[in-house]
Amino acid sequence: MSSSSSQQPPAEPTNTQNDQNEDQQDASQKPVLALPAPGDISSMSSGASQLEVNGQDIKLDLLGPVVVNEDGTMSRIDNWHEMADIEKANVRRILLKRNNARLTRLRAARDQAQAEEDAAAAASNNK
């Protein structure tokens, strides 16, 4: 018996594999930017507003202010660019107060959780 009949030549890559490789190469060559490119930001920053927060000037660019959510995540206002100046001023005023309150509450909860964790660790070490 000949063993050559049971051996098969190595399989060639299929067309779908080649297509996937080409798609990956195209994707790596053209990154999708979620934010404006760095060059675009410098040209947009001339229209940015400034807001003083705790003695520090903060620029609010065309993307709008950052919103601190209840769970501590951050987001932006989707329709910021469509708002009138009076709406933007009101949103800034409200967000400043709300973000500060949420950050204070989140920091207090974090500190309390850390204190409880430290107390539990100390109690387990004393046993």
Order of alpha helices (4+ residues) and beta strands (2+ residues): alpha-alpha-beta-beta-beta-beta-alpha
